């Protein structure tokens, strides 16, 4: 399973001044909410084939510390 986050740039809300942009750039994402449609198969956050809960419990520093401190 994977999630694709679209970080595209669009001029729909504001004109983009390309002279002020620095590439390559970095975007840090600290939270993603995932919804599931009613009536669909519940994959959940801890499917049997990929025990996410065990992985998180074994790597708590990565999920509770400031960015980069756990490496």
CHARMM internal coordinates of N, CA and C (Angstrom, degrees):
IC EDIT
DIST 1 N 1 CA 1.4316
DIST 1 CA 1 C 1.5222
ANGL 1 N 1 CA 1 C 108.32
DIST 1 C 2 N 1.3039
ANGL 1 CA 1 C 2 N 116.12
DIHE 1 N 1 CA 1 C 2 N 144.50
DIST 2 N 2 CA 1.4579
ANGL 1 C 2 N 2 CA 119.90
DIHE 1 CA 1 C 2 N 2 CA 177.43
DIST 2 CA 2 C 1.5257
ANGL 2 N 2 CA 2 C 109.62
DIHE 1 C 2 N 2 CA 2 C -149.71
DIST 2 C 3 N 1.3199
ANGL 2 CA 2 C 3 N 115.46
DIHE 2 N 2 CA 2 C 3 N 163.00
DIST 3 N 3 CA 1.4565
ANGL 2 C 3 N 3 CA 122.15
DIHE 2 CA 2 C 3 N 3 CA 177.52
DIST 3 CA 3 C 1.5202
ANGL 3 N 3 CA 3 C 107.08
DIHE 2 C 3 N 3 CA 3 C -127.37
DIST 3 C 4 N 1.3194
ANGL 3 CA 3 C 4 N 116.78
DIHE 3 N 3 CA 3 C 4 N 132.74
DIST 4 N 4 CA 1.4538
ANGL 3 C 4 N 4 CA 121.44
DIHE 3 CA 3 C 4 N 4 CA 176.62
DIST 4 CA 4 C 1.5232
ANGL 4 N 4 CA 4 C 107.46
DIHE 3 C 4 N 4 CA 4 C -104.20
DIST 4 C 5 N 1.3253
ANGL 4 CA 4 C 5 N 117.12
DIHE 4 N 4 CA 4 C 5 N 123.94
DIST 5 N 5 CA 1.4595
ANGL 4 C 5 N 5 CA 121.85
DIHE 4 CA 4 C 5 N 5 CA 177.39
DIST 5 CA 5 C 1.5149
ANGL 5 N 5 CA 5 C 108.33
DIHE 4 C 5 N 5 CA 5 C -102.56
DIST 5 C 6 N 1.3046
ANGL 5 CA 5 C 6 N 116.73
DIHE 5 N 5 CA 5 C 6 N 121.79
DIST 6 N 6 CA 1.4586
ANGL 5 C 6 N 6 CA 121.96
DIHE 5 CA 5 C 6 N 6 CA -178.95
DIST 6 CA 6 C 1.5237
ANGL 6 N 6 CA 6 C 108.93
DIHE 5 C 6 N 6 CA 6 C -83.29
DIST 6 C 7 N 1.3245
ANGL 6 CA 6 C 7 N 116.60
DIHE 6 N 6 CA 6 C 7 N 114.71
DIST 7 N 7 CA 1.4633
ANGL 6 C 7 N 7 CA 120.82
DIHE 6 CA 6 C 7 N 7 CA 178.82
DIST 7 CA 7 C 1.5244
ANGL 7 N 7 CA 7 C 110.35
DIHE 6 C 7 N 7 CA 7 C -112.61
DIST 7 C 8 N 1.3313
ANGL 7 CA 7 C 8 N 115.08
DIHE 7 N 7 CA 7 C 8 N 32.91
DIST 8 N 8 CA 1.4539
ANGL 7 C 8 N 8 CA 120.94
DIHE 7 CA 7 C 8 N 8 CA -179.86
DIST 8 CA 8 C 1.5251
ANGL 8 N 8 CA 8 C 112.09
DIHE 7 C 8 N 8 CA 8 C -66.50
DIST 8 C 9 N 1.3147
ANGL 8 CA 8 C 9 N 116.01
DIHE 8 N 8 CA 8 C 9 N 157.13
DIST 9 N 9 CA 1.4614
ANGL 8 C 9 N 9 CA 122.59
DIHE 8 CA 8 C 9 N 9 CA 178.58
DIST 9 CA 9 C 1.5247
ANGL 9 N 9 CA 9 C 108.00
DIHE 8 C 9 N 9 CA 9 C -104.24
DIST 9 C 10 N 1.3239
ANGL 9 CA 9 C 10 N 116.16
DIHE 9 N 9 CA 9 C 10 N 132.57
DIST 10 N 10 CA 1.4627
ANGL 9 C 10 N 10 CA 120.91
DIHE 9 CA 9 C 10 N 10 CA -178.39
DIST 10 CA 10 C 1.5210
ANGL 10 N 10 CA 10 C 110.52
DIHE 9 C 10 N 10 CA 10 C -132.67
DIST 10 C 11 N 1.3316
ANGL 10 CA 10 C 11 N 117.20
DIHE 10 N 10 CA 10 C 11 N 138.20
DIST 11 N 11 CA 1.4728
ANGL 10 C 11 N 11 CA 120.40
DIHE 10 CA 10 C 11 N 11 CA 177.42
DIST 11 CA 11 C 1.5280
ANGL 11 N 11 CA 11 C 112.78
DIHE 10 C 11 N 11 CA 11 C -86.80
DIST 11 C 12 N 1.3257
ANGL 11 CA 11 C 12 N 118.74
DIHE 11 N 11 CA 11 C 12 N 13.78
DIST 12 N 12 CA 1.4625
ANGL 11 C 12 N 12 CA 121.11
DIHE 11 CA 11 C 12 N 12 CA -176.50
DIST 12 CA 12 C 1.5258
ANGL 12 N 12 CA 12 C 113.37
DIHE 11 C 12 N 12 CA 12 C -64.37
DIST 12 C 13 N 1.3215
ANGL 12 CA 12 C 13 N 119.11
DIHE 12 N 12 CA 12 C 13 N -33.19
DIST 13 N 13 CA 1.4626
ANGL 12 C 13 N 13 CA 121.34
DIHE 12 CA 12 C 13 N 13 CA -177.33
DIST 13 CA 13 C 1.5187
ANGL 13 N 13 CA 13 C 112.25
DIHE 12 C 13 N 13 CA 13 C -101.04
DIST 13 C 14 N 1.3207
ANGL 13 CA 13 C 14 N 116.63
DIHE 13 N 13 CA 13 C 14 N -34.14
DIST 14 N 14 CA 1.4599
ANGL 13 C 14 N 14 CA 120.09
DIHE 13 CA 13 C 14 N 14 CA -176.88
DIST 14 CA 14 C 1.5190
ANGL 14 N 14 CA 14 C 108.51
DIHE 13 C 14 N 14 CA 14 C -152.03
DIST 14 C 15 N 1.3152
ANGL 14 CA 14 C 15 N 116.38
DIHE 14 N 14 CA 14 C 15 N 147.33
DIST 15 N 15 CA 1.4598
ANGL 14 C 15 N 15 CA 120.80
DIHE 14 CA 14 C 15 N 15 CA 177.22
DIST 15 CA 15 C 1.5189
ANGL 15 N 15 CA 15 C 109.15
DIHE 14 C 15 N 15 CA 15 C -65.15
DIST 15 C 16 N 1.3123
ANGL 15 CA 15 C 16 N 116.41
DIHE 15 N 15 CA 15 C 16 N 137.07
DIST 16 N 16 CA 1.4640
ANGL 15 C 16 N 16 CA 121.25
DIHE 15 CA 15 C 16 N 16 CA -179.34
DIST 16 CA 16 C 1.5202
ANGL 16 N 16 CA 16 C 108.94
DIHE 15 C 16 N 16 CA 16 C -93.93
DIST 16 C 17 N 1.3094
ANGL 16 CA 16 C 17 N 116.67
DIHE 16 N 16 CA 16 C 17 N 123.13
DIST 17 N 17 CA 1.4655
ANGL 16 C 17 N 17 CA 122.22
DIHE 16 CA 16 C 17 N 17 CA 177.46
DIST 17 CA 17 C 1.5234
ANGL 17 N 17 CA 17 C 107.84
DIHE 16 C 17 N 17 CA 17 C -95.10
DIST 17 C 18 N 1.3197
ANGL 17 CA 17 C 18 N 116.49
DIHE 17 N 17 CA 17 C 18 N 93.43
DIST 18 N 18 CA 1.4680
ANGL 17 C 18 N 18 CA 121.04
DIHE 17 CA 17 C 18 N 18 CA -175.49
DIST 18 CA 18 C 1.5218
ANGL 18 N 18 CA 18 C 112.95
DIHE 17 C 18 N 18 CA 18 C -62.25
DIST 18 C 19 N 1.3232
ANGL 18 CA 18 C 19 N 117.88
DIHE 18 N 18 CA 18 C 19 N -21.44
DIST 19 N 19 CA 1.4667
ANGL 18 C 19 N 19 CA 119.90
DIHE 18 CA 18 C 19 N 19 CA -179.70
DIST 19 CA 19 C 1.5331
ANGL 19 N 19 CA 19 C 111.83
DIHE 18 C 19 N 19 CA 19 C -70.76
DIST 19 C 20 N 1.3364
ANGL 19 CA 19 C 20 N 118.07
DIHE 19 N 19 CA 19 C 20 N -16.94
DIST 20 N 20 CA 1.4656
ANGL 19 C 20 N 20 CA 120.92
DIHE 19 CA 19 C 20 N 20 CA -179.55
DIST 20 CA 20 C 1.5214
ANGL 20 N 20 CA 20 C 112.81
DIHE 19 C 20 N 20 CA 20 C -98.63
DIST 20 C 21 N 1.3279
ANGL 20 CA 20 C 21 N 116.76
DIHE 20 N 20 CA 20 C 21 N -5.38
DIST 21 N 21 CA 1.4587
ANGL 20 C 21 N 21 CA 120.14
DIHE 20 CA 20 C 21 N 21 CA -178.38
DIST 21 CA 21 C 1.5193
ANGL 21 N 21 CA 21 C 110.99
DIHE 20 C 21 N 21 CA 21 C -89.41
DIST 21 C 22 N 1.3149
ANGL 21 CA 21 C 22 N 115.61
DIHE 21 N 21 CA 21 C 22 N 142.63
DIST 22 N 22 CA 1.4648
ANGL 21 C 22 N 22 CA 121.69
DIHE 21 CA 21 C 22 N 22 CA 178.74
DIST 22 CA 22 C 1.5254
ANGL 22 N 22 CA 22 C 107.67
DIHE 21 C 22 N 22 CA 22 C -116.00
DIST 22 C 23 N 1.3091
ANGL 22 CA 22 C 23 N 115.86
DIHE 22 N 22 CA 22 C 23 N 121.97
DIST 23 N 23 CA 1.4705
ANGL 22 C 23 N 23 CA 121.31
DIHE 22 CA 22 C 23 N 23 CA 178.33
DIST 23 CA 23 C 1.5114
ANGL 23 N 23 CA 23 C 109.66
DIHE 22 C 23 N 23 CA 23 C -120.81
DIST 23 C 24 N 1.3208
ANGL 23 CA 23 C 24 N 120.38
DIHE 23 N 23 CA 23 C 24 N 145.46
DIST 24 N 24 CA 1.4587
ANGL 23 C 24 N 24 CA 124.46
DIHE 23 CA 23 C 24 N 24 CA -0.97
DIST 24 CA 24 C 1.5287
ANGL 24 N 24 CA 24 C 110.43
DIHE 23 C 24 N 24 CA 24 C -71.82
DIST 24 C 25 N 1.3057
ANGL 24 CA 24 C 25 N 115.66
DIHE 24 N 24 CA 24 C 25 N 152.97
DIST 25 N 25 CA 1.4569
ANGL 24 C 25 N 25 CA 122.07
DIHE 24 CA 24 C 25 N 25 CA -178.60
DIST 25 CA 25 C 1.5195
ANGL 25 N 25 CA 25 C 109.82
DIHE 24 C 25 N 25 CA 25 C -116.58
DIST 25 C 26 N 1.3068
ANGL 25 CA 25 C 26 N 115.65
DIHE 25 N 25 CA 25 C 26 N 172.37
DIST 26 N 26 CA 1.4562
ANGL 25 C 26 N 26 CA 121.05
DIHE 25 CA 25 C 26 N 26 CA 179.91
DIST 26 CA 26 C 1.5154
ANGL 26 N 26 CA 26 C 108.84
DIHE 25 C 26 N 26 CA 26 C -128.82
DIST 26 C 27 N 1.3236
ANGL 26 CA 26 C 27 N 116.43
DIHE 26 N 26 CA 26 C 27 N 134.49
DIST 27 N 27 CA 1.4588
ANGL 26 C 27 N 27 CA 121.04
DIHE 26 CA 26 C 27 N 27 CA 176.33
DIST 27 CA 27 C 1.5209
ANGL 27 N 27 CA 27 C 107.57
DIHE 26 C 27 N 27 CA 27 C -123.54
DIST 27 C 28 N 1.3083
ANGL 27 CA 27 C 28 N 116.39
DIHE 27 N 27 CA 27 C 28 N 122.38
DIST 28 N 28 CA 1.4613
ANGL 27 C 28 N 28 CA 121.16
DIHE 27 CA 27 C 28 N 28 CA 179.90
DIST 28 CA 28 C 1.5228
ANGL 28 N 28 CA 28 C 108.84
DIHE 27 C 28 N 28 CA 28 C -100.55
DIST 28 C 29 N 1.3181
ANGL 28 CA 28 C 29 N 116.16
DIHE 28 N 28 CA 28 C 29 N 129.72
DIST 29 N 29 CA 1.4633
ANGL 28 C 29 N 29 CA 122.06
DIHE 28 CA 28 C 29 N 29 CA -179.69
DIST 29 CA 29 C 1.5205
ANGL 29 N 29 CA 29 C 107.22
DIHE 28 C 29 N 29 CA 29 C -117.02
DIST 29 C 30 N 1.3281
ANGL 29 CA 29 C 30 N 116.37
DIHE 29 N 29 CA 29 C 30 N 124.09
DIST 30 N 30 CA 1.4592
ANGL 29 C 30 N 30 CA 119.13
DIHE 29 CA 29 C 30 N 30 CA -177.56
DIST 30 CA 30 C 1.5217
ANGL 30 N 30 CA 30 C 113.30
DIHE 29 C 30 N 30 CA 30 C -108.06
DIST 30 C 31 N 1.3320
ANGL 30 CA 30 C 31 N 118.07
DIHE 30 N 30 CA 30 C 31 N -4.21
DIST 31 N 31 CA 1.4595
ANGL 30 C 31 N 31 CA 119.00
DIHE 30 CA 30 C 31 N 31 CA -177.75
DIST 31 CA 31 C 1.5304
ANGL 31 N 31 CA 31 C 109.53
DIHE 30 C 31 N 31 CA 31 C -158.76
DIST 31 C 32 N 1.3223
ANGL 31 CA 31 C 32 N 115.59
DIHE 31 N 31 CA 31 C 32 N 134.12
DIST 32 N 32 CA 1.4676
ANGL 31 C 32 N 32 CA 121.53
DIHE 31 CA 31 C 32 N 32 CA 175.22
DIST 32 CA 32 C 1.5216
ANGL 32 N 32 CA 32 C 107.01
DIHE 31 C 32 N 32 CA 32 C -135.62
DIST 32 C 33 N 1.3193
ANGL 32 CA 32 C 33 N 116.39
DIHE 32 N 32 CA 32 C 33 N 129.22
DIST 33 N 33 CA 1.4642
ANGL 32 C 33 N 33 CA 120.40
DIHE 32 CA 32 C 33 N 33 CA 177.78
DIST 33 CA 33 C 1.5216
ANGL 33 N 33 CA 33 C 107.85
DIHE 32 C 33 N 33 CA 33 C -103.99
DIST 33 C 34 N 1.3226
ANGL 33 CA 33 C 34 N 116.48
DIHE 33 N 33 CA 33 C 34 N 133.18
DIST 34 N 34 CA 1.4612
ANGL 33 C 34 N 34 CA 122.21
DIHE 33 CA 33 C 34 N 34 CA -179.02
DIST 34 CA 34 C 1.5233
ANGL 34 N 34 CA 34 C 108.41
DIHE 33 C 34 N 34 CA 34 C -118.61
DIST 34 C 35 N 1.3255
ANGL 34 CA 34 C 35 N 116.47
DIHE 34 N 34 CA 34 C 35 N 129.76
DIST 35 N 35 CA 1.4549
ANGL 34 C 35 N 35 CA 122.04
DIHE 34 CA 34 C 35 N 35 CA 178.26
DIST 35 CA 35 C 1.5223
ANGL 35 N 35 CA 35 C 109.88
DIHE 34 C 35 N 35 CA 35 C -107.09
DIST 35 C 36 N 1.3175
ANGL 35 CA 35 C 36 N 116.27
DIHE 35 N 35 CA 35 C 36 N 154.83
DIST 36 N 36 CA 1.4524
ANGL 35 C 36 N 36 CA 121.45
DIHE 35 CA 35 C 36 N 36 CA 178.69
DIST 36 CA 36 C 1.5197
ANGL 36 N 36 CA 36 C 108.75
DIHE 35 C 36 N 36 CA 36 C -127.24
DIST 36 C 37 N 1.3159
ANGL 36 CA 36 C 37 N 116.56
DIHE 36 N 36 CA 36 C 37 N 135.11
DIST 37 N 37 CA 1.4621
ANGL 36 C 37 N 37 CA 121.13
DIHE 36 CA 36 C 37 N 37 CA 179.59
DIST 37 CA 37 C 1.5243
ANGL 37 N 37 CA 37 C 110.55
DIHE 36 C 37 N 37 CA 37 C -70.73
DIST 37 C 38 N 1.3247
ANGL 37 CA 37 C 38 N 115.71
DIHE 37 N 37 CA 37 C 38 N 143.25
DIST 38 N 38 CA 1.4602
ANGL 37 C 38 N 38 CA 120.72
DIHE 37 CA 37 C 38 N 38 CA 177.18
DIST 38 CA 38 C 1.5225
ANGL 38 N 38 CA 38 C 109.68
DIHE 37 C 38 N 38 CA 38 C -62.28
DIST 38 C 39 N 1.3283
ANGL 38 CA 38 C 39 N 115.64
DIHE 38 N 38 CA 38 C 39 N 142.09
DIST 39 N 39 CA 1.4535
ANGL 38 C 39 N 39 CA 120.76
DIHE 38 CA 38 C 39 N 39 CA 177.98
DIST 39 CA 39 C 1.5198
ANGL 39 N 39 CA 39 C 114.60
DIHE 38 C 39 N 39 CA 39 C 86.38
DIST 39 C 40 N 1.3275
ANGL 39 CA 39 C 40 N 117.68
DIHE 39 N 39 CA 39 C 40 N -5.26
DIST 40 N 40 CA 1.4615
ANGL 39 C 40 N 40 CA 121.06
DIHE 39 CA 39 C 40 N 40 CA 179.47
DIST 40 CA 40 C 1.5312
ANGL 40 N 40 CA 40 C 110.00
DIHE 39 C 40 N 40 CA 40 C -90.46
DIST 40 C 41 N 1.3179
ANGL 40 CA 40 C 41 N 116.97
DIHE 40 N 40 CA 40 C 41 N 161.51
DIST 41 N 41 CA 1.4475
ANGL 40 C 41 N 41 CA 121.29
DIHE 40 CA 40 C 41 N 41 CA 177.54
DIST 41 CA 41 C 1.5168
ANGL 41 N 41 CA 41 C 109.65
DIHE 40 C 41 N 41 CA 41 C -62.17
DIST 41 C 42 N 1.3262
ANGL 41 CA 41 C 42 N 116.97
DIHE 41 N 41 CA 41 C 42 N 129.01
DIST 42 N 42 CA 1.4520
ANGL 41 C 42 N 42 CA 121.74
DIHE 41 CA 41 C 42 N 42 CA -179.03
DIST 42 CA 42 C 1.5223
ANGL 42 N 42 CA 42 C 109.85
DIHE 41 C 42 N 42 CA 42 C -82.18
DIST 42 C 43 N 1.3140
ANGL 42 CA 42 C 43 N 116.44
DIHE 42 N 42 CA 42 C 43 N 107.19
DIST 43 N 43 CA 1.4528
ANGL 42 C 43 N 43 CA 120.93
DIHE 42 CA 42 C 43 N 43 CA 176.24
DIST 43 CA 43 C 1.5160
ANGL 43 N 43 CA 43 C 109.28
DIHE 42 C 43 N 43 CA 43 C -81.49
DIST 43 C 44 N 1.3221
ANGL 43 CA 43 C 44 N 116.73
DIHE 43 N 43 CA 43 C 44 N -37.28
DIST 44 N 44 CA 1.4549
ANGL 43 C 44 N 44 CA 121.42
DIHE 43 CA 43 C 44 N 44 CA 179.16
DIST 44 CA 44 C 1.5125
ANGL 44 N 44 CA 44 C 112.26
DIHE 43 C 44 N 44 CA 44 C 68.39
DIST 44 C 45 N 1.2923
ANGL 44 CA 44 C 45 N 115.35
DIHE 44 N 44 CA 44 C 45 N -172.13
DIST 45 N 45 CA 1.4657
ANGL 44 C 45 N 45 CA 121.49
DIHE 44 CA 44 C 45 N 45 CA -178.26
DIST 45 CA 45 C 1.5153
ANGL 45 N 45 CA 45 C 112.53
DIHE 44 C 45 N 45 CA 45 C -96.44
DIST 45 C 46 N 1.3097
ANGL 45 CA 45 C 46 N 117.51
DIHE 45 N 45 CA 45 C 46 N -4.04
DIST 46 N 46 CA 1.4605
ANGL 45 C 46 N 46 CA 120.71
DIHE 45 CA 45 C 46 N 46 CA -174.31
DIST 46 CA 46 C 1.5275
ANGL 46 N 46 CA 46 C 111.16
DIHE 45 C 46 N 46 CA 46 C -141.69
DIST 46 C 47 N 1.3571
ANGL 46 CA 46 C 47 N 117.92
DIHE 46 N 46 CA 46 C 47 N 60.42
DIST 47 N 47 CA 1.4638
ANGL 46 C 47 N 47 CA 119.20
DIHE 46 CA 46 C 47 N 47 CA -179.38
DIST 47 CA 47 C 1.5325
ANGL 47 N 47 CA 47 C 111.38
DIHE 46 C 47 N 47 CA 47 C -65.63
DIST 47 C 48 N 1.2995
ANGL 47 CA 47 C 48 N 115.98
DIHE 47 N 47 CA 47 C 48 N 149.59
DIST 48 N 48 CA 1.4698
ANGL 47 C 48 N 48 CA 121.37
DIHE 47 CA 47 C 48 N 48 CA -175.96
DIST 48 CA 48 C 1.5317
ANGL 48 N 48 CA 48 C 112.56
DIHE 47 C 48 N 48 CA 48 C -56.50
DIST 48 C 49 N 1.3259
ANGL 48 CA 48 C 49 N 117.75
DIHE 48 N 48 CA 48 C 49 N -37.50
DIST 49 N 49 CA 1.4649
ANGL 48 C 49 N 49 CA 121.15
DIHE 48 CA 48 C 49 N 49 CA -177.60
DIST 49 CA 49 C 1.5316
ANGL 49 N 49 CA 49 C 112.92
DIHE 48 C 49 N 49 CA 49 C -75.65
DIST 49 C 50 N 1.3352
ANGL 49 CA 49 C 50 N 117.80
DIHE 49 N 49 CA 49 C 50 N -13.67
DIST 50 N 50 CA 1.4629
ANGL 49 C 50 N 50 CA 121.68
DIHE 49 CA 49 C 50 N 50 CA -179.19
DIST 50 CA 50 C 1.5275
ANGL 50 N 50 CA 50 C 108.16
DIHE 49 C 50 N 50 CA 50 C -144.47
DIST 50 C 51 N 1.3231
ANGL 50 CA 50 C 51 N 117.19
DIHE 50 N 50 CA 50 C 51 N 84.18
DIST 51 N 51 CA 1.4668
ANGL 50 C 51 N 51 CA 121.71
DIHE 50 CA 50 C 51 N 51 CA -172.90
DIST 51 CA 51 C 1.5329
ANGL 51 N 51 CA 51 C 113.65
DIHE 50 C 51 N 51 CA 51 C -69.83
DIST 51 C 52 N 1.3114
ANGL 51 CA 51 C 52 N 116.02
DIHE 51 N 51 CA 51 C 52 N 80.77
DIST 52 N 52 CA 1.4531
ANGL 51 C 52 N 52 CA 122.31
DIHE 51 CA 51 C 52 N 52 CA -177.17
DIST 52 CA 52 C 1.5200
ANGL 52 N 52 CA 52 C 112.25
DIHE 51 C 52 N 52 CA 52 C -60.91
DIST 52 C 53 N 1.3207
ANGL 52 CA 52 C 53 N 117.07
DIHE 52 N 52 CA 52 C 53 N -42.65
DIST 53 N 53 CA 1.4669
ANGL 52 C 53 N 53 CA 121.00
DIHE 52 CA 52 C 53 N 53 CA -178.09
DIST 53 CA 53 C 1.5242
ANGL 53 N 53 CA 53 C 111.03
DIHE 52 C 53 N 53 CA 53 C -58.21
DIST 53 C 54 N 1.3176
ANGL 53 CA 53 C 54 N 118.07
DIHE 53 N 53 CA 53 C 54 N -44.04
DIST 54 N 54 CA 1.4669
ANGL 53 C 54 N 54 CA 121.15
DIHE 53 CA 53 C 54 N 54 CA 178.24
DIST 54 CA 54 C 1.5193
ANGL 54 N 54 CA 54 C 111.12
DIHE 53 C 54 N 54 CA 54 C -62.98
DIST 54 C 55 N 1.3330
ANGL 54 CA 54 C 55 N 116.83
DIHE 54 N 54 CA 54 C 55 N -42.28
DIST 55 N 55 CA 1.4658
ANGL 54 C 55 N 55 CA 120.55
DIHE 54 CA 54 C 55 N 55 CA 179.92
DIST 55 CA 55 C 1.5258
ANGL 55 N 55 CA 55 C 110.37
DIHE 54 C 55 N 55 CA 55 C -61.77
DIST 55 C 56 N 1.3201
ANGL 55 CA 55 C 56 N 116.95
DIHE 55 N 55 CA 55 C 56 N -46.98
DIST 56 N 56 CA 1.4691
ANGL 55 C 56 N 56 CA 120.32
DIHE 55 CA 55 C 56 N 56 CA 179.82
DIST 56 CA 56 C 1.5177
ANGL 56 N 56 CA 56 C 110.69
DIHE 55 C 56 N 56 CA 56 C -62.61
DIST 56 C 57 N 1.3161
ANGL 56 CA 56 C 57 N 117.39
DIHE 56 N 56 CA 56 C 57 N -45.23
DIST 57 N 57 CA 1.4743
ANGL 56 C 57 N 57 CA 120.11
DIHE 56 CA 56 C 57 N 57 CA 179.33
DIST 57 CA 57 C 1.5213
ANGL 57 N 57 CA 57 C 112.34
DIHE 56 C 57 N 57 CA 57 C -61.47
DIST 57 C 58 N 1.3250
ANGL 57 CA 57 C 58 N 117.37
DIHE 57 N 57 CA 57 C 58 N -30.81
DIST 58 N 58 CA 1.4654
ANGL 57 C 58 N 58 CA 121.15
DIHE 57 CA 57 C 58 N 58 CA 178.91
DIST 58 CA 58 C 1.5236
ANGL 58 N 58 CA 58 C 113.28
DIHE 57 C 58 N 58 CA 58 C -84.48
DIST 58 C 59 N 1.3360
ANGL 58 CA 58 C 59 N 117.58
DIHE 58 N 58 CA 58 C 59 N -8.27
DIST 59 N 59 CA 1.4715
ANGL 58 C 59 N 59 CA 122.65
DIHE 58 CA 58 C 59 N 59 CA -179.34
DIST 59 CA 59 C 1.5306
ANGL 59 N 59 CA 59 C 110.56
DIHE 58 C 59 N 59 CA 59 C -133.20
DIST 59 C 60 N 1.3241
ANGL 59 CA 59 C 60 N 117.25
DIHE 59 N 59 CA 59 C 60 N 43.41
DIST 60 N 60 CA 1.4658
ANGL 59 C 60 N 60 CA 121.07
DIHE 59 CA 59 C 60 N 60 CA -175.55
DIST 60 CA 60 C 1.5200
ANGL 60 N 60 CA 60 C 113.10
DIHE 59 C 60 N 60 CA 60 C -58.33
DIST 60 C 61 N 1.3287
ANGL 60 CA 60 C 61 N 117.75
DIHE 60 N 60 CA 60 C 61 N -33.32
DIST 61 N 61 CA 1.4622
ANGL 60 C 61 N 61 CA 119.58
DIHE 60 CA 60 C 61 N 61 CA 179.30
DIST 61 CA 61 C 1.5252
ANGL 61 N 61 CA 61 C 111.67
DIHE 60 C 61 N 61 CA 61 C -58.51
DIST 61 C 62 N 1.3176
ANGL 61 CA 61 C 62 N 116.84
DIHE 61 N 61 CA 61 C 62 N -36.81
DIST 62 N 62 CA 1.4597
ANGL 61 C 62 N 62 CA 121.01
DIHE 61 CA 61 C 62 N 62 CA -179.03
DIST 62 CA 62 C 1.5283
ANGL 62 N 62 CA 62 C 111.98
DIHE 61 C 62 N 62 CA 62 C -68.09
DIST 62 C 63 N 1.3062
ANGL 62 CA 62 C 63 N 116.96
DIHE 62 N 62 CA 62 C 63 N -24.38
DIST 63 N 63 CA 1.4610
ANGL 62 C 63 N 63 CA 120.94
DIHE 62 CA 62 C 63 N 63 CA -176.62
DIST 63 CA 63 C 1.5272
ANGL 63 N 63 CA 63 C 113.51
DIHE 62 C 63 N 63 CA 63 C -102.61
DIST 63 C 64 N 1.3295
ANGL 63 CA 63 C 64 N 117.48
DIHE 63 N 63 CA 63 C 64 N -8.12
DIST 64 N 64 CA 1.4609
ANGL 63 C 64 N 64 CA 119.24
DIHE 63 CA 63 C 64 N 64 CA -176.22
DIST 64 CA 64 C 1.5213
ANGL 64 N 64 CA 64 C 114.18
DIHE 63 C 64 N 64 CA 64 C -122.29
DIST 64 C 65 N 1.3206
ANGL 64 CA 64 C 65 N 118.54
DIHE 64 N 64 CA 64 C 65 N -8.63
DIST 65 N 65 CA 1.4630
ANGL 64 C 65 N 65 CA 120.52
DIHE 64 CA 64 C 65 N 65 CA -178.10
DIST 65 CA 65 C 1.5280
ANGL 65 N 65 CA 65 C 110.57
DIHE 64 C 65 N 65 CA 65 C -98.37
DIST 65 C 66 N 1.3275
ANGL 65 CA 65 C 66 N 115.58
DIHE 65 N 65 CA 65 C 66 N 170.57
DIST 66 N 66 CA 1.4527
ANGL 65 C 66 N 66 CA 120.91
DIHE 65 CA 65 C 66 N 66 CA 175.36
DIST 66 CA 66 C 1.5310
ANGL 66 N 66 CA 66 C 109.34
DIHE 65 C 66 N 66 CA 66 C -64.11
DIST 66 C 67 N 1.3277
ANGL 66 CA 66 C 67 N 117.06
DIHE 66 N 66 CA 66 C 67 N 157.42
DIST 67 N 67 CA 1.4629
ANGL 66 C 67 N 67 CA 121.21
DIHE 66 CA 66 C 67 N 67 CA -178.27
DIST 67 CA 67 C 1.5174
ANGL 67 N 67 CA 67 C 112.08
DIHE 66 C 67 N 67 CA 67 C -53.60
DIST 67 C 68 N 1.3063
ANGL 67 CA 67 C 68 N 116.23
DIHE 67 N 67 CA 67 C 68 N 129.31
DIST 68 N 68 CA 1.4627
ANGL 67 C 68 N 68 CA 121.04
DIHE 67 CA 67 C 68 N 68 CA 174.39
DIST 68 CA 68 C 1.5104
ANGL 68 N 68 CA 68 C 115.56
DIHE 67 C 68 N 68 CA 68 C 84.79
DIST 68 C 69 N 1.3369
ANGL 68 CA 68 C 69 N 118.93
DIHE 68 N 68 CA 68 C 69 N -13.48
DIST 69 N 69 CA 1.4592
ANGL 68 C 69 N 69 CA 120.29
DIHE 68 CA 68 C 69 N 69 CA -176.48
DIST 69 CA 69 C 1.5288
ANGL 69 N 69 CA 69 C 113.91
DIHE 68 C 69 N 69 CA 69 C -72.49
DIST 69 C 70 N 1.3078
ANGL 69 CA 69 C 70 N 118.30
DIHE 69 N 69 CA 69 C 70 N -19.63
DIST 70 N 70 CA 1.4560
ANGL 69 C 70 N 70 CA 121.52
DIHE 69 CA 69 C 70 N 70 CA -173.28
DIST 70 CA 70 C 1.5251
ANGL 70 N 70 CA 70 C 113.21
DIHE 69 C 70 N 70 CA 70 C -91.22
DIST 70 C 71 N 1.3094
ANGL 70 CA 70 C 71 N 118.86
DIHE 70 N 70 CA 70 C 71 N -9.10
DIST 71 N 71 CA 1.4730
ANGL 70 C 71 N 71 CA 120.20
DIHE 70 CA 70 C 71 N 71 CA -173.94
DIST 71 CA 71 C 1.4754
ANGL 71 N 71 CA 71 C 113.78
DIHE 70 C 71 N 71 CA 71 C -71.76
END
COOR INIT
IC SEED 1 N 1 CA 1 C
IC BUILD
